Amino acid sequence: MNIMNRHLLRRRFVHGLYSGLRLVWPILSSLLGIIVALGLTIGMLEGWTLAESIYFAFISSLTIGYGDFVPTTTFTRALTILIGLCGVLLTALLAAVAVKAMHLVEQPGGK
């Protein structure tokens, strides 16, 4: 595959990715907002700073969970489960958009 074809394939992929993200942006932004809101709620109930709360929310939503911040009450643990579910949905949505963009690259004409 020559350089021009690779460049064209990358352009098609980026265009498809951008188009897909624009299409699902309301859902993505809602999920991000829910993750942040839940993280702030947990942080407030646990006595964490704003930065610690947002950090915890995204580390939990990405299912990394380093364990440096751990919710201690049953209620905040339940909210953390919701953060995890939102994170799985967010990851799945991003993966689906990327797969769709790759599918567009593979089609003749890129449409």
N, C-alpha and C positions, 0 to 999 in steps of 0.2 A: 504494500500500500504506500503510495507516494505521499509526500508532505501536504500537497494540496487536498488530497482526499481526507487525510487526518484532520486538517484544519476545517474542512467542510463538515465532517462528522462532529467535531467539537462544537462548531457553531450551531448545528442542528440540535445537539443535546442541550446546550445552554439555553437556546431559544425555547425548546420544549420544557425545560425545567422552569424557566422564568414564567412561561405561560401557565404551567400547572400551578406554580406557587401563587400567581395572581388569582387563579380560579379558587383555590382553597384557602386564601388568606383570611377570610372571615372566621373559618374554623380554626386555623392555626393561631390566630391572635386571641380567639376565645380560650383555647386550651392554655396558651401562655399566660393569659390573664388569670385563669383559674388557678394555675400552678403558683403564680406569685401571690395571689390573694390567700390561698390556703397556707402557703409558707409564712406569710406575714401573720396570719391568725395563729398558727402554731408557735411562731416566734414570740408573739405577744403573750400567749398563755404560758410559755416556758421561760420567759424572761430573757430572750436573746435579743441582740442588737438587730437593726434593720439589715445590715450586710450579712450577718450570720443567718438570718431567717431566709433571705433570698438564696444564699449559698446552699443552705440545707434543702430548700425546695427543688433547686435544679439538680443537685447531686442525687436526691431521692428520685426525682422524675426520670433521670437518665439511668436509674437502677444501679448506680455505682455504689452509693451508700458507704462512705468511708468509716462511719461510726464515730466521728469526732463530735457530732451533735446527735443526740438521741432523745426522742420524745419520751416523757416519763409517765404521762397519764393515759388512761384508756381512750379518752376522747381525742387527744392529740395523736395517738397512734392510729386511730381510725381515720383521722384526717390525712395522715401520712399514706395510708393505703390509697386514698383518693388521689393523692399526688402521684403515686406510682401508676395508677390506672390512666390518669391523664398523660403521663409520660409515655406509656406504652402506645396510647392512641396517637400522640404526637409523632413518635418514631415511626409507627406504621404508616401514617399519612405522608410523611416525608419520603419514606421508602417507596410508597406507591407512586408518588409524583415522579421520583427518579426513574423507576421502572417504566412508567408511561413515556417519559422523555427518551429513554433508551429504545423503547419500541418504535417511537417516531423516527429515530435515527436509522433503524434497520429497514424501514419501509422505503421502497423506491420513491424518490421525489421528496421524502421527508415530511409528508403530510398525513 
